[in-house]
Amino acid sequence: MEKLKRELNLFDITLAGVGIIIGAGIYALLGIATQTSGNALWLSFLISAIIAILTGLSYAELSSMFKKDAGEYNYIEYAFNKKLALILGIMIIISGAFSLTTVSLGFSNYFRELFNLNSILIAIILVLICSIINYLSIKEVSKINIFVTILQVIGLFIIIFLGFKFIGNTNYTLMPSGFNGILQSSALIFFAFIGFEGIVKLEEETKDPHKTIPKAIVLSVLITSIIYILVAIAAVSIIPWQELSKSNTPLADIAYKELGNNGLLILTIIALIATASTVLVSLAVISRMIYGMAEEKCIPGKFCLIDKKRKTPYIAIFSISLFVILLIFIRDIKIVANITNIFLFLTFALVNLSLIVLRYKKPYIERRFRISLNIGKFNIPSFFGFLTSLILLYYALLNVI
């Protein structure tokens, strides 16, 4: 049987991880996050990064225990039971739908900077176009994603560069809502770290994966965290947090203040491409997950029907698209993003708990990577990953209530 060639080193995997993590979230949510964090927005990013690393390490060990196509569903099934695994699978799909909705609304906010059209209509049209592209072909999606990742990073470095001369002009420890506000902000902007858990999927093509993958998870989260923190510092240095907190297009507004209409146009175009691409790729990923669960007979078999000509799971694609369109009518991007994170934190809490349980329940399973810092079989990082996921879950719930 042919196997994938192991040719990716630590640099390759780390670079891929940065590309997976950096997405449209920071473009859409930076302004809203300052409402409770103020000038200390950077601290909220730091807290989110720590939680991402702890949970990412749990994913690394779990992925080394099971076959390459195993995922959260399998982890929960082995640690607990099929019913809980099914609930988790459905939660991930719902989380993905809310994530798509968040980015679609972010796209519409930036689109209105160029054309004064109804934001709901813009978001719906975007979802429809992306669903049609997914139905017709998926071949070019990965190439588009690489190009867009480069653009997104360029956009963030523009903001960092613009803010460099202003750094030091404000108090970066100012917390208008205290430390509770920092945690509420962390619960929201964790959205910007979505994707770190996907790094483990590259294991089959990685040299010495049991050492390389965990290092890549930590490094990629650290690199993106540094970029995010610098962007946060630059943002509140250029525009007062009170003004920034009211912006639906924060990065475009920053560029406009420093570069005028040209800056506004450049950052708006970058943000539009970034958000549109995220919707396109995420729609492909979520529809394939629905397809996979239908193949496993966890959900109705109709969801795994394939179009004979296009060879794409059309029922899954258009079903999730319709669900997202309905969610768009919620309108409030902050609520939608926090609901996404609620399901994410539940998922991450269960993943961390699964690793703790499997250390006792199935100690005989080979682990090509094992998290250190243990007390006997009890793993300390996984416990703190579980605990911190529950803490941010609480604050995400507060953001919605």
Sequence and secondary structure as in RCSB ss.txt:
>XXXX:A:sequence
MEKLKRELNLFDITLAGVGIIIGAGIYALLGIATQTSGNALWLSFLISAIIAILTGLSYAELSSMFKKDAGEYNY
IEYAFNKKLALILGIMIIISGAFSLTTVSLGFSNYFRELFNLNSILIAIILVLICSIINYLSIKEVSKINIFVTI
LQVIGLFIIIFLGFKFIGNTNYTLMPSGFNGILQSSALIFFAFIGFEGIVKLEEETKDPHKTIPKAIVLSVLITS
IIYILVAIAAVSIIPWQELSKSNTPLADIAYKELGNNGLLILTIIALIATASTVLVSLAVISRMIYGMAEEKCIP
GKFCLIDKKRKTPYIAIFSISLFVILLIFIRDIKIVANITNIFLFLTFALVNLSLIVLRYKKPYIERRFRISLNI
GKFNIPSFFGFLTSLILLYYALLNVI
>XXXX:A:secstr
       B HHHHHHHHHHHH  SHHHHHHHHHHHHHGGGHHHHHHHHHHHHHHHHHHHHHHHHHS TT  HHHH
HHHHS HHHHHHHHHHHHHHHHHHHHHHHHHHHHHHHHHS   HHHHHHHHHHHHHHHHHH  TTHHHHHHHHHH
HHHHHHHHHHHHHGGGTTSS TT  TTHHHHHHHHHHHHGGGGTTGGGGGGGGGGBSSHHHHHHHHHHHHHHHHH
HHHHHHHHHHHHHS HHHHTT SSHHHHHHHHHHHHHHHHHHHHHHHHHHHHHHHHHHHHHHHHHHHHHHTTSS 
GGGG   TTT S HHHHHHHHHHHHHHHTT  HHHHHHHHHHHHHHHHHHHHHHHHHHHHH TTS  SS    EE
TTEEHHHHHHHHHHHHHHHHHHHHH 
